[in-house]
Each structure stands twice: as C-alpha cells, then as structure tokens.
Amino acid sequence: MGQEFVLLISASIFCVGAAGFIIRRNPLIMFMSVELMLNSVNFLLITYSSFLNSLDGQIFALFTMTVAAAELVVG
C-alpha cells in the first residue's frame, strides 16, 4: 500500500464520520461518528509510524483507542 492510498482511505472514513456527526442528531449515532473519525486518525498514525520506523505513532494510537473506549462507556 502506498501513502496516497492510505491517505485517501483515511480521509474518506473521516469525512463519513464528520458528515454523520453533523447531519444526525441521535447521540448514539454521533458517538459512532466520532469513533469513525478517531479510527481514521489511528489508521494514519499507525501507517505513517511504520513508514518512518518509529513507535511514537503506534503508542499515540494506543492512547487514542483508550480515550475511544472511555467514550464508549459514557455512551
């Protein structure tokens, strides 16, 4: 996979999440949309971390998943 492909997929997932958050008023749908946006950012962090041979992006993605799990508990 190239960097352009990863960027395109992540941007499309983020746009779907942002549109779902803006359009829908149901709190459950809004939480799911925020979860989609966080997952797209995690996808970018992990991919570029592997491209750069660094663990910083993967560790930050782990913290982001922890925040997403806490958000799920609130929902």
GIVENMO-V297101 format. One record per helix or strand. SS is the DSSP state (hx for helix, st for strand). FROM is the first residue (numbers start at 1). TO is the last residue. Records with the same first field share a line. If there is no record, write none. Layout:
# GIVENMO-V297101
SS=FROM-TO / FROM-TO
This chain:
# GIVENMO-V297101
hx=3-23 / 27-51 / 56-74
